[in-house]
Amino acid sequence: MPYTLRKEPPSVADALFLKEEAGWVLTNPVSTQKGFANSLFCVSVYDNEQIVGMARVVGDGFTVFYLQDVIVRPPYQHQGIASRMLDVVMSYIA
């Protein structure tokens, strides 16, 4: 994958941009930041410094792990980006 994968949440602005690009309902910036702060794990993917994807894990950290907000910008879909993010998420969970 020629993109940069980071084991951290994107900025709130980048997350809202992704949601808008994907046609998702936008959350307010404060809620988005609180969501990231309460996530167990986040991964974000960039093409240079442009956000192209993200995924996060929420749960209790012991027995329940829920995959949330798996988003890839439409022009970058079908290139294995989501699969790579899920590989990283599964490594975290295991």
Accessible surface in RSA format (square Angstrom, percent):
REM  Atomic radii and reference values for relative SASA: ProtOr
REM  Chains: A
REM  Algorithm: Lee & Richards
REM  Probe-radius: 1.40
REM  Slices: 20
REM RES _ NUM      All-atoms   Total-Side   Main-Chain    Non-polar    All polar
REM                ABS   REL    ABS   REL    ABS   REL    ABS   REL    ABS   REL
RES MET A   1    97.02  50.2  20.60  13.6  76.42 182.0  27.69  23.5  69.33  91.9
RES PRO A   2   124.88  91.0  82.36  75.1  42.52 154.6  97.38  80.4  27.50 170.9
RES TYR A   3    37.58  17.5  22.21  12.6  15.37  40.0   9.32   7.0  28.26  34.8
RES THR A   4    66.62  47.4  61.23  62.1   5.39  12.8  36.29  48.7  30.33  45.9
RES LEU A   5    41.51  23.1  16.66  11.9  24.86  62.5  16.66  11.7  24.86  66.9
RES ARG A   6    67.04  28.1  62.76  32.0   4.28  10.2  25.03  34.2  42.00  25.5
RES LYS A   7   145.94  71.2 114.08  70.0  31.86  75.9  57.36  51.6  88.58  94.4
RES GLU A   8    82.13  47.2  79.69  60.3   2.43   5.8  20.25  39.2  61.87  50.5
RES PRO A   9    56.94  41.5  46.62  42.5  10.33  37.5  46.62  38.5  10.33  64.2
RES PRO A  10     5.16   3.8   0.10   0.1   5.06  18.4   0.87   0.7   4.29  26.7
RES SER A  11    61.55  52.0  45.36  60.5  16.19  37.3  52.50 111.8   9.05  12.7
RES VAL A  12    29.31  19.3  25.24  22.9   4.07   9.8  25.24  21.9   4.07  11.0
RES ALA A  13    73.40  67.5  60.55  93.4  12.85  29.2  66.18  93.2   7.21  19.1
RES ASP A  14    38.99  27.3  38.93  38.8   0.05   0.1   0.06   0.1  38.93  38.8
RES ALA A  15     0.40   0.4   0.40   0.6   0.00   0.0   0.40   0.6   0.00   0.0
RES LEU A  16    31.45  17.5  30.23  21.6   1.22   3.1  30.79  21.6   0.66   1.8
RES PHE A  17    66.99  33.5  62.78  38.9   4.22  11.0  66.08  40.1   0.92   2.6
RES LEU A  18     0.00   0.0   0.00   0.0   0.00   0.0   0.00   0.0   0.00   0.0
RES LYS A  19    18.37   9.0  18.37  11.3   0.00   0.0   2.94   2.6  15.43  16.4
RES GLU A  20   111.06  63.8  97.29  73.6  13.77  32.8  27.87  53.9  83.18  67.9
RES GLU A  21    68.68  39.4  47.54  36.0  21.13  50.3   5.68  11.0  63.00  51.4
RES ALA A  22    31.57  29.0   5.80   9.0  25.77  58.6   8.48  11.9  23.09  61.2
RES GLY A  23    68.75  84.8   0.00   N/A  68.75  84.8  35.50  97.4  33.24  74.5
RES TRP A  24   101.82  40.9  86.43  41.8  15.39  36.1  72.41  38.6  29.42  47.7
RES VAL A  25   134.54  88.5 119.31 108.0  15.23  36.7 125.34 108.9   9.20  24.9
RES LEU A  26    90.58  50.4  67.42  48.2  23.16  58.2  67.42  47.3  23.16  62.3
RES THR A  27    57.13  40.6  46.67  47.3  10.46  24.9  52.90  71.1   4.23   6.4
RES ASN A  28    84.47  58.3  74.76  72.2   9.71  23.4  35.56  85.6  48.91  47.3
RES PRO A  29    76.78  56.0  75.44  68.8   1.35   4.9  75.71  62.5   1.07   6.7
RES VAL A  30    97.24  64.0  93.90  85.0   3.34   8.0  97.19  84.4   0.05   0.1
RES SER A  31    55.20  46.6  44.84  59.8  10.36  23.9  23.62  50.3  31.58  44.2
RES THR A  32    11.38   8.1   3.68   3.7   7.70  18.4  10.42  14.0   0.96   1.5
RES GLN A  33    93.20  52.1  93.20  68.1   0.00   0.0  41.55  88.4  51.65  39.2
RES LYS A  34   130.71  63.8 129.52  79.5   1.19   2.8  78.03  70.2  52.68  56.1
RES GLY A  35    20.32  25.1   0.00   N/A  20.32  25.1  19.20  52.7   1.12   2.5
RES PHE A  36    17.93   9.0   8.53   5.3   9.40  24.5   8.70   5.3   9.24  26.4
RES ALA A  37    77.51  71.3  38.30  59.1  39.21  89.2  50.31  70.9  27.20  72.0
RES ASN A  38   117.93  81.3  94.77  91.6  23.16  55.8  31.60  76.1  86.32  83.4
RES SER A  39    21.08  17.8   0.75   1.0  20.34  46.8   0.75   1.6  20.34  28.5
RES LEU A  40    58.88  32.8  34.22  24.5  24.66  62.0  37.33  26.2  21.55  58.0
RES PHE A  41    29.46  14.7  22.86  14.2   6.61  17.2  29.30  17.8   0.17   0.5
RES CYS A  42     7.83   5.9   3.36   3.7   4.47  10.5   0.42   1.1   7.42   8.0
RES VAL A  43     0.08   0.0   0.00   0.0   0.08   0.2   0.00   0.0   0.08   0.2
RES SER A  44     0.00   0.0   0.00   0.0   0.00   0.0   0.00   0.0   0.00   0.0
RES VAL A  45     0.00   0.0   0.00   0.0   0.00   0.0   0.00   0.0   0.00   0.0
RES TYR A  46     9.14   4.3   9.10   5.2   0.04   0.1   3.47   2.6   5.68   7.0
RES ASP A  47    41.90  29.3  39.35  39.2   2.55   6.0   1.99   4.7  39.91  39.8
RES ASN A  48   127.52  87.9 108.80 105.1  18.72  45.1  34.96  84.1  92.55  89.5
RES GLU A  49   133.84  76.8 114.89  86.9  18.95  45.1  68.15 131.8  65.69  53.6
RES GLN A  50    78.83  44.1  74.03  54.1   4.80  11.4  27.74  59.1  51.08  38.7
RES ILE A  51     0.74   0.4   0.05   0.0   0.69   1.7   0.05   0.0   0.69   1.9
RES VAL A  52     0.00   0.0   0.00   0.0   0.00   0.0   0.00   0.0   0.00   0.0
RES GLY A  53     0.00   0.0   0.00   N/A   0.00   0.0   0.00   0.0   0.00   0.0
RES MET A  54     1.07   0.6   1.07   0.7   0.00   0.0   1.07   0.9   0.00   0.0
RES ALA A  55     0.09   0.1   0.00   0.0   0.09   0.2   0.00   0.0   0.09   0.2
RES ARG A  56    34.97  14.7  34.97  17.8   0.00   0.0   0.43   0.6  34.55  20.9
RES VAL A  57     0.17   0.1   0.17   0.2   0.00   0.0   0.17   0.1   0.00   0.0
RES VAL A  58    38.23  25.2  38.23  34.6   0.00   0.0  38.23  33.2   0.00   0.0
RES GLY A  59    37.39  46.1   0.00   N/A  37.39  46.1  14.29  39.2  23.10  51.7
RES ASP A  60    75.68  53.0  51.45  51.2  24.23  57.3  42.42  99.8  33.26  33.2
RES GLY A  61    30.25  37.3   0.00   N/A  30.25  37.3   9.49  26.1  20.76  46.5
RES PHE A  62   175.91  88.0 149.49  92.6  26.42  68.8 153.00  92.8  22.91  65.6
RES THR A  63   116.33  82.7  84.22  85.4  32.11  76.5  75.85 101.9  40.48  61.2
RES VAL A  64    84.41  55.5  81.94  74.2   2.47   5.9  84.41  73.3   0.00   0.0
RES PHE A  65    63.82  31.9  32.42  20.1  31.40  81.7  32.63  19.8  31.19  89.3
RES TYR A  66   129.49  60.5 127.76  72.7   1.73   4.5  84.44  63.5  45.05  55.5
RES LEU A  67    71.04  39.6  50.96  36.5  20.09  50.5  51.19  35.9  19.85  53.4
RES GLN A  68    56.33  31.5  53.49  39.1   2.84   6.8   6.72  14.3  49.61  37.6
RES ASP A  69    15.04  10.5   9.25   9.2   5.79  13.7   0.00   0.0  15.04  15.0
RES VAL A  70    50.06  32.9  33.13  30.0  16.92  40.8  33.13  28.8  16.92  45.9
RES ILE A  71     4.04   2.3   0.76   0.6   3.28   7.9   4.04   2.9   0.00   0.0
RES VAL A  72    13.73   9.0   8.48   7.7   5.25  12.7   8.48   7.4   5.25  14.3
RES ARG A  73    32.38  13.6  32.38  16.5   0.00   0.0   0.00   0.0  32.38  19.6
RES PRO A  74    64.32  46.9  50.76  46.3  13.55  49.3  51.28  42.3  13.04  81.0
RES PRO A  75    89.44  65.2  57.46  52.4  31.98 116.3  70.68  58.4  18.76 116.6
RES TYR A  76    35.33  16.5  35.11  20.0   0.22   0.6  13.56  10.2  21.77  26.8
RES GLN A  77    74.30  41.5  62.94  46.0  11.36  27.1  15.44  32.9  58.87  44.6
RES HIS A  78   186.79 102.1 137.89  95.8  48.91 125.1 107.29 110.6  79.50  92.5
RES GLN A  79    91.64  51.2  58.78  43.0  32.86  78.2  35.52  75.6  56.12  42.6
RES GLY A  80    41.67  51.4   0.00   N/A  41.67  51.4  29.56  81.1  12.11  27.1
RES ILE A  81     2.05   1.2   0.57   0.4   1.48   3.6   0.57   0.4   1.48   4.0
RES ALA A  82    36.43  33.5  34.44  53.1   1.99   4.5  34.44  48.5   1.99   5.3
RES SER A  83    69.37  58.6  65.50  87.4   3.88   8.9  30.41  64.8  38.96  54.6
RES ARG A  84   105.14  44.1 103.48  52.7   1.66   4.0  25.98  35.5  79.16  48.0
RES MET A  85     0.00   0.0   0.00   0.0   0.00   0.0   0.00   0.0   0.00   0.0
RES LEU A  86    62.00  34.5  61.87  44.3   0.13   0.3  62.00  43.5   0.00   0.0
RES ASP A  87    83.41  58.4  78.23  77.9   5.18  12.2  17.70  41.7  65.70  65.5
RES VAL A  88     8.38   5.5   5.87   5.3   2.51   6.1   7.58   6.6   0.80   2.2
RES VAL A  89     1.63   1.1   1.63   1.5   0.00   0.0   1.63   1.4   0.00   0.0
RES MET A  90   113.59  58.8 112.34  74.4   1.25   3.0  92.67  78.8  20.92  27.7
RES SER A  91    86.57  73.2  61.84  82.5  24.73  57.0  36.66  78.1  49.91  69.9
RES TYR A  92    87.54  40.9  60.31  34.3  27.23  70.8  52.36  39.3  35.18  43.4
RES ILE A  93    56.73  32.3  37.54  28.0  19.20  46.3  38.13  27.5  18.61  50.5
RES ALA A  94   118.31 108.8  52.01  80.3  66.31 150.8  73.35 103.3  44.96 119.1
END  Absolute sums over single chains surface
CHAIN  1 A     5446.4       4191.7       1254.8       3090.1       2356.4
END  Absolute sums over all chains
TOTAL          5446.4       4191.7       1254.8       3090.1       2356.4
